[in-house]
């Protein structure tokens, strides 16, 4: 009787143990994909970067209006004409994968973006937060948040200084 009770208890324990996937982790295939995408961006490997997204992915960079992933290279190239160098600082990057209550997989990235302005060699560093939803190993939705203010102010300063040197002097 004692053996039967222990056998029953063992069966209950083994069948009640449910394997749950991790809700939060810093190691996953999705994180590795995102790390590779960050590197593609920094190295300006646009074709490789776009392959990490689903064809129907919606991307929101500091806006509520989505763009398709195939427009990411154009978006960045149009915004980079003022920089002699730019990219993410490798030191201090943080990645985290979270699985929501609904089972959606998201990868979060926190890092520092650094650029050097061509006109005056001014170096600007901006904290950046990116978050991307993955389905079947591809990014299907991505949000990017950063403050463009320091860049805008620096470019305005360059333009103002340029106008001052172009203005005819009154004698």
DRENBAPA-536024 format. One record per residue: x, y, z of N, C-alpha, C in turn. Coordinates in steps of 0.02 Angstrom, whole numbers, plus 32768, in hexadecimal, padded with zeros to 4 digits. Each point is the difference from the previous one (the first is absolute). Layout:
residues N
XYZXYZXYZ/...
END
This chain:
residues 171
80297FC580007FD7803B8000802C803F8000/80357FFD8029802E803880048021800C7FBC/80147FCA7FDD801F80077FBE7FCF801C7FCD/7FC27FEC80047FCC80197FD27FF6804B800C/7FFF8015803F7FF880468010803B80297FE5/803D7FE7800A803C80237FE7800080037FB4/7FEB7FCA7FDF7FFC7FFF7FB77FCE80347FE8/7FC6800480207FCD80317FEE80198047800A/8022800B8038801C8042800E803480137FCB/802B7FD27FED8032800C7FCC7FE080117FBD/7FCB7FDC7FEE7FDC800E7FC17FE280468001/7FE1801280397FE280428006803680367FFA/80387FF78021803680327FFC801B80077FBA/800C7FC97FDD801C80037FBC7FCF801E7FCF/7FC17FEF80067FCF801A7FD07FED8048800E/80098017803F7FEF8045800F803880307FF0/803C7FE67FF58039802B7FEE7FF780167FB7/7FF2803F7FF87FF6801B7FBD803E80277FED/801A7FF37FC6803B80247FE97FE880437FE3/8015803680207FED80427FE9803D80207FDE/7FF280207FC8803780237FDF8010803F8028/803C80197FF78015803C80247FDA803D7FE7/7FE98028802E7FDD803E7FEE803280377FEF/803980008023803480327FF480437FDC7FFC/802780147FCF80427FE27FF9802E80317FDC/80407FF48007803180287FDB80277FD57FCE/7FE77FC27FF5801E7FD47FCF7FC87FDD7FDA/7FFE800D7FBF7FCE7FDF7FD68014800A7FB7/7FE67FD77FD3800D800A7FB87FE880447FE8/7FC88018801C7FE680427FEB803180388014/801D7FFA803B803180328015803D7FFF7FD2/80167FC57FEE80397FFA7FD37FF080207FBC/7FC37FF67FE87FEA801F7FC18001804C8007/7FE8801980397FFD8048800A8047801D8006/802C7FDD8023804680178004801F80057FBB/7FF27FCE7FD6801C80017FBC7FE3803A7FD8/7FC08010800C7FE180397FDE801E80428016/800E800780408021803D801A804580077FDF/80247FC97FFA804280017FDF7FF980127FB6/7FCD7FE37FDF7FF480117FBA7FF4804B7FF8/7FD9801D802D7FF380487FFE804280268006/80277FEF8034803F8025800C80307FF97FC6/80007FC57FE0802C7FF37FC77FE280157FBD/7FC3801B80017FDC80157FC47FF67FC67FCF/7FF37FC580197FF07FC67FD77FB47FFB7FFA/7FE5802C7FD57FB880097FFB7FDB7FC17FE8/801A7FDE7FCE7FDE7FC47FE67FFB7FCB8036/80367FF6802580007FCF80367FCF80148037/7FFF804080117FD2801980337FB87FF17FEE/7FEC800F7FC47FBB7FF87FEA7FEA7FB68001/802F7FD27FF67FED7FB980007FEA7FE88045/800C802580337FED7FED80447FB680108010/7FDF80217FD17FBA801580087FD27FD77FD3/7FC37FF580177FCC7FE37FD67FEE80337FCA/7FE97FE87FC67FEE802D7FC97FCA80328014/7FD57FED802E7FC8802B8014800E80268041/803E800180178011802080407FEF804A7FFE/7FE8801980387FF58048800A8035801A8030/802080387FEC8036801D80277FEC80488011/8007801080407FEF80428019803D801E8021/8022802E7FDF803A8022801D7FEB80478013/7FF6800C80407FEC8042801A7FC1801B7FDF/7FD37FD47FED7FC380157FDF7FC97FCD800B/7FC280167FF77FC77FD280037FEE7FE77FBA/802380187FCE7FF37FEC7FBB80327FCA7FEC/7FE77FC47FEE802F7FCA7FF1801F80067FBB/803A7FE27FFA801F7FF67FBE800F7FB67FF9/80077FE97FC480127FBB7FF3804B7FF78009/80157FC5801180477FF2800D802C800F7FC5/7FE67FF77FC3802A800D7FC58010804A7FF8/7FDF802B8027800E80497FFD803480158034/80157FD2802C8030801180358042801C7FE3/801D7FE07FCD803F801C7FE57FF880487FE8/7FCB800E7FDC7FF380447FE77FF78031803A/7FDB7FEB80337FF6802A803B80428014801F/802B7FD0800C8040800F8020802F80277FD1/80037FED7FC1802D80227FD27FED80497FF7/7FBF801080007FEA80457FFA80128029803D/80057FDF803A800E8024803E804A80028011/802B7FE47FD780467FF980138030802B7FD8/7FE6802C7FD8802C80287FD5802D802F8028/7FED8010803D80278030802880367FDF802B/80067FBD7FFE802D7FDD802D803D7FE47FDB/803A8009801E803C7FE07FE480067FB9801D/7FE27FF480397FFC7FBD801C7FC27FFC802C/7FE67FC380087FC77FF6802C7FF77FB6800C/7FE17FEF80377FF37FBA80107FF57FF9804B/7FF17FC280147FF57FF3804680417FF08024/8008801C803B80397FF1802B7FF57FBA801B/80317FD57FF77FF87FBA80157FFE7FF9804C/80288027802380027FFA80497FBE8018801D/7FE57FD9802E7FC3801380237FBF7FED7FDF/80027FDE7FC87FC27FEB7FE07FDD7FCB802B/7FBE800580047FD97FD080267FC87FE57FD4/7FF67FBF80047FCB7FDE7FDB7FD87FD68031/7FBE7FFD7FF47FD57FD7802A7FC77FE77FD4/7FEF7FC180077FC67FE47FDE7FC97FF68033/7FC480137FEF7FC67FF7802C7FC97FDE7FD8/7FDE7FD280217FC57FE07FE37FC4801A8026/7FD2801F7FDD7FC6801F80217FCF7FCA8017/7FCE801680277FCB7FD280177FDC7FE07FC5/7FFD80237FC87FDF7FE77FC4802D7FD37FD6/803F7FF88015802F7FD57FDD802780237FC9/7FFE80427FFD802680267FCF804880078017/802F7FF87FD2804780058010801B80437FEA/801D8025802F801C80427FF3804980018018/802A80217FD98046800B80148009804B800A/801B8012803A800F80468011804B800C7FFB/8011803B7FE9804680157FFA80078045801E/80348008802880138041801A8049800B7FEE/800F80397FE38045800D7FEE800C804A7FF5/803E80107FEF801480457FF2801480057FB6/7FE2802F7FDE800F800E7FBA8030803C8000/80337FFB7FD8803480347FFE800D80167FB9/800680417FF6801080197FBD803480388005/8021800C7FC8802D80397FF87FE680297FC6/7FF38040800C7FE7802B7FCB803980137FD1/7FF37FFC7FC08032800E7FCD801880498002/7FD1802E800A801080477FFA802F801A8036/7FFD7FE3803D8029801C803680207FCB802D/7FF97FC17FEE801B7FC780277FE47FFB8046/7FC7801E800C7FE07FFB80417FE57FB98009/800D7FE3803B7FE97FBD80107FC18005802B/7FCE7FDB7FEC7FC07FFF80247FF07FB88012/7FEB7FF5803E7FEA7FBF80177FB880058017/7FD77FD07FEB7FB9800080107FEB7FBB8018/7FDD7FFC803A7FE57FC080157FC67FEB7FD2/7FFC7FC07FF27FCE7FE57FD27FDE7FC48021/7FBE7FFB7FF67FDC7FC480137FDB7FE67FC2/800C7FC07FF17FDD7FDE7FCA7FDC7FC4801D/7FC67FF07FE47FDD7FC380157FE07FE27FC1/80067FBE7FFA7FE97FDF7FC37FDA7FC08011/7FC87FF77FDE7FDA7FC2800880177FCE7FCC/800A7FC2801580167FCB7FD47FCA7FCB7FF8/7FF97FE87FC37FD77FC57FF180287FD57FD0/80097FC2801180267FD07FD78045801A7FED/802180208030804580167FF6800880417FD9/7FC980207FED8004803F7FDA7FDF80388027/8019803C7FF67FE2803B80207FC180127FD9/7FC8800680247FC180117FE07FE880468014/801B801B80367FED80428018803B801A8028/801280407FF48038801D80247FF280498011/80138013803C7FFB80458016804580188014/8011803E7FED803F801D80137FF58045801E/8020800C80397FF8804080238043801E8011/8009803E7FEC803C802680107FF1804A7FF8/802A802A801C7FF880497FFE802C801D7FC9/7FE180197FCB8025801F7FC9801780478010/7FE9801B8039800E80468011804980147FFD/802E7FDA801E804780157FFD801B80057FB9/7FEB7FD57FD4801780027FBA7FE3803E7FDD/7FBF800B800A7FDF80397FE0802080418018/800C800780418020803C801A8046800A7FE4/80267FCB7FFC804480047FE6800080157FB7/7FD27FE57FD87FFC80127FB97FE980497FF9/7FD18015802A7FEA80467FFF803A802F8011/80297FED8030803A80288012803180067FC5/800A7FC87FDD802D80007FC67FE4802E7FCA/7FBE7FFB7FF27FE1802A7FCD8003804A8013/7FF5800F80408003804680178047801B7FF9/80317FD98012804680167FF98012800B7FB7/7FE67FD47FD5800D80067FB87FE280417FE5/7FC4801080167FDF803E7FE98025803E8019/801C7FFB803B80268039801C803F800E7FD7/80217FCB7FE8803C800B7FD97FF180157FB9/7FC27FF07FE97FEC80137FBC7FE580477FFD/7FEA801B80387FE180428001803580357FEE/7FED802F7FD4802F80367FEE800B802D803C/803E801480098010802C80387FF080487FEC/7FE8802680307FF180477FF4803C80298018/801A80297FD3803A802A80127FF280477FF2/
END
